[in-house]
Amino acid sequence: MPDIKQSKILIMSTHGFEQSELEEPLNKLKEAGATVHVATLDGEAIKGWDGGDWGNSIQADLKIADASVEDYDALVLPGGQINPDLLRVEADAVALVRDFVTGNKIVGAICHAPWLLIEAGVIEGRDATSYASIATDMKNAGANWHDQPVVVSNGIITSRKPDDLDAFVAKIIEEVEEGAHRRNAA
């Protein structure tokens, strides 16, 4: 069983991420002892969305195109409407999500971020949740959608909204400590 203190976690995001959905996992995973990197489209800082207006900026550590699945134990995808909508049309971002899933790594997606799981073609047949407004998208993609704070399907963690962040981050830590999750492609 790997220790969270020995893990490396990648957060992938772009402008318009829900402020709390990036900052809280980033801070709590670091507090737990994990090494956490943020990957953005251009490797530059990104600006969050907070309460109906632009929020804080977060510094990036690398470009999404330069991220290697082999370097990380888990991928975390913050939501918000803008961020995952922009990322799901970026080939490098979609490929990275697919590679984490097919590479048997932990993947956590909250709020609207499961759009990336849909675009990567990795949600069909899996139990999952999301922000309520994309429940139909999830069901149409073949997910077994549940209205629960956190749903785990063999190391793929989904969560609904900022109110669920404590449970979401706790589940990421638990799943990372369980180790690799052998899974069939969706």
C-alpha positions as CSV (number, residue, x, y, z in Angstrom):
1,M,0.0,0.0,0.0
2,P,1.7,3.3,-1.1
3,D,1.9,6.1,1.3
4,I,0.3,9.4,0.2
5,K,3.6,11.1,1.3
6,Q,5.4,9.2,-1.5
7,S,2.9,10.0,-4.2
8,K,3.0,12.4,-7.1
9,I,-0.3,13.9,-8.2
10,L,-1.1,16.0,-11.3
11,I,-3.8,18.6,-11.4
12,M,-4.8,19.5,-15.0
13,S,-6.7,22.7,-15.6
14,T,-7.0,25.9,-17.6
15,H,-8.6,29.3,-17.1
16,G,-12.1,29.3,-15.5
17,F,-11.6,26.5,-13.0
18,E,-13.9,26.6,-10.0
19,Q,-11.6,28.3,-7.5
20,S,-12.2,25.9,-4.6
21,E,-12.1,22.8,-6.8
22,L,-8.5,23.4,-7.6
23,E,-7.2,25.2,-4.5
24,E,-8.6,22.8,-1.9
25,P,-7.3,19.6,-3.5
26,L,-4.0,21.3,-4.2
27,N,-3.6,22.5,-0.6
28,K,-5.0,19.4,1.1
29,L,-3.0,16.9,-0.9
30,K,0.2,18.9,-0.3
31,E,-0.7,19.0,3.5
32,A,-1.1,15.3,3.4
33,G,2.5,15.1,2.1
34,A,1.9,14.4,-1.6
35,T,4.0,16.2,-4.3
36,V,1.4,18.0,-6.5
37,H,2.0,19.6,-9.9
38,V,-0.4,21.8,-11.9
39,A,-0.4,21.3,-15.7
40,T,-1.9,23.9,-18.0
41,L,-2.2,24.3,-21.8
42,D,0.8,26.6,-22.1
43,G,2.6,26.0,-18.8
44,E,1.6,29.4,-17.6
45,A,-0.5,30.6,-14.7
46,I,-4.3,30.2,-14.9
47,K,-7.1,32.3,-13.4
48,G,-10.0,30.8,-11.5
49,W,-13.6,31.6,-11.4
50,D,-15.0,32.4,-7.9
51,G,-18.6,33.4,-7.1
52,G,-19.5,34.8,-10.4
53,D,-16.3,36.6,-11.3
54,W,-12.6,35.9,-12.0
55,G,-10.7,34.7,-8.9
56,N,-7.1,34.0,-8.0
57,S,-4.4,32.8,-10.3
58,I,-2.6,29.5,-9.8
59,Q,1.0,29.0,-11.0
60,A,1.6,26.1,-13.4
61,D,4.5,23.6,-13.1
62,L,4.3,22.3,-16.7
63,K,2.5,22.1,-20.0
64,I,-0.2,19.4,-20.4
65,A,1.6,18.2,-23.5
66,D,4.8,17.6,-21.4
67,A,3.0,15.6,-18.7
68,S,3.9,11.9,-18.6
69,V,1.5,9.5,-17.0
70,E,4.4,7.4,-15.7
71,D,5.5,10.3,-13.5
72,Y,2.3,10.4,-11.5
73,D,0.1,8.3,-9.3
74,A,-3.1,10.2,-9.9
75,L,-4.8,12.9,-12.0
76,V,-7.2,15.4,-10.5
77,L,-9.6,17.4,-12.7
78,P,-11.2,20.5,-11.2
79,G,-14.5,21.6,-12.5
80,G,-16.3,24.8,-13.1
81,Q,-18.2,25.3,-16.4
82,I,-15.4,27.1,-18.3
83,N,-12.4,25.0,-17.5
84,P,-13.5,21.5,-18.6
85,D,-15.4,22.9,-21.5
86,L,-12.2,24.5,-22.8
87,L,-10.1,21.4,-22.1
88,R,-12.4,18.8,-23.7
89,V,-11.6,20.2,-27.2
90,E,-7.8,20.0,-26.6
91,A,-6.4,16.8,-28.0
92,D,-3.5,16.7,-25.4
93,A,-5.8,17.1,-22.5
94,V,-8.2,14.4,-23.7
95,A,-5.4,12.0,-24.4
96,L,-3.9,12.6,-21.0
97,V,-7.1,11.7,-19.3
98,R,-7.5,8.6,-21.4
99,D,-3.9,7.6,-20.7
100,F,-4.3,7.9,-17.0
101,V,-7.4,5.7,-17.1
102,T,-5.9,3.1,-19.4
103,G,-2.7,3.2,-17.4
104,N,-4.6,2.1,-14.3
105,K,-3.9,5.3,-12.5
106,I,-6.2,7.1,-10.1
107,V,-8.4,9.8,-11.7
108,G,-10.5,12.3,-9.8
109,A,-13.1,14.6,-11.5
110,I,-15.4,17.0,-9.8
111,C,-18.4,19.1,-10.9
112,H,-18.3,19.6,-14.7
113,A,-14.9,17.9,-15.0
114,P,-16.5,14.5,-15.9
115,W,-17.0,16.1,-19.3
116,L,-13.4,15.2,-19.8
117,L,-14.1,11.5,-18.9
118,I,-16.9,11.6,-21.5
119,E,-14.7,13.1,-24.2
120,A,-11.9,10.6,-23.5
121,G,-14.4,7.8,-23.9
122,V,-13.7,6.2,-20.5
123,I,-17.0,6.6,-18.6
124,E,-19.2,4.1,-20.3
125,G,-20.4,1.3,-17.9
126,R,-18.8,3.0,-14.8
127,D,-20.6,4.2,-11.7
128,A,-20.2,8.0,-11.5
129,T,-21.6,11.3,-10.4
130,S,-21.2,14.9,-11.5
131,Y,-22.7,18.4,-11.2
132,A,-26.5,17.8,-11.7
133,S,-26.7,19.9,-14.9
134,I,-24.5,17.4,-16.8
135,A,-26.2,14.2,-15.4
136,T,-27.9,13.7,-18.8
137,D,-24.5,14.0,-20.6
138,M,-23.1,11.4,-18.2
139,K,-26.0,9.0,-18.8
140,N,-25.9,9.5,-22.5
141,A,-22.2,8.6,-22.4
142,G,-23.1,5.3,-20.7
143,A,-22.3,6.2,-17.1
144,N,-24.4,4.7,-14.3
145,W,-25.0,8.1,-12.7
146,H,-25.7,8.5,-9.0
147,D,-26.6,11.6,-7.0
148,Q,-24.1,11.1,-4.3
149,P,-21.2,13.3,-2.9
150,V,-18.5,10.9,-4.2
151,V,-18.7,7.8,-6.4
152,V,-15.8,5.5,-7.0
153,S,-15.5,3.1,-9.9
154,N,-12.3,1.1,-9.7
155,G,-10.1,4.1,-8.9
156,I,-12.1,6.6,-11.0
157,I,-13.4,9.1,-8.5
158,T,-16.2,11.5,-9.4
159,S,-17.8,14.2,-7.2
160,R,-20.7,16.7,-7.6
161,K,-19.8,20.1,-6.3
162,P,-17.7,22.3,-3.9
163,D,-19.7,21.1,-0.9
164,D,-18.4,17.6,-1.5
165,L,-14.7,18.6,-1.6
166,D,-13.7,17.1,1.8
167,A,-15.1,13.7,0.8
168,F,-13.6,14.0,-2.7
169,V,-10.0,14.7,-1.4
170,A,-10.3,12.1,1.3
171,K,-11.3,9.5,-1.4
172,I,-8.4,10.6,-3.6
173,I,-6.0,9.9,-0.7
174,E,-7.6,6.6,0.0
175,E,-7.5,5.4,-3.6
176,V,-3.9,6.5,-4.1
177,E,-2.9,4.6,-1.0
178,E,-4.6,1.5,-2.4
179,G,-2.3,1.6,-5.4
180,A,-2.9,0.8,-9.1
181,H,-6.4,-0.2,-10.1
182,R,-6.4,-2.7,-12.9
183,R,-9.3,-2.0,-15.1
184,N,-10.8,-2.8,-18.4
185,A,-11.1,0.0,-21.0
186,A,-14.6,1.6,-21.0
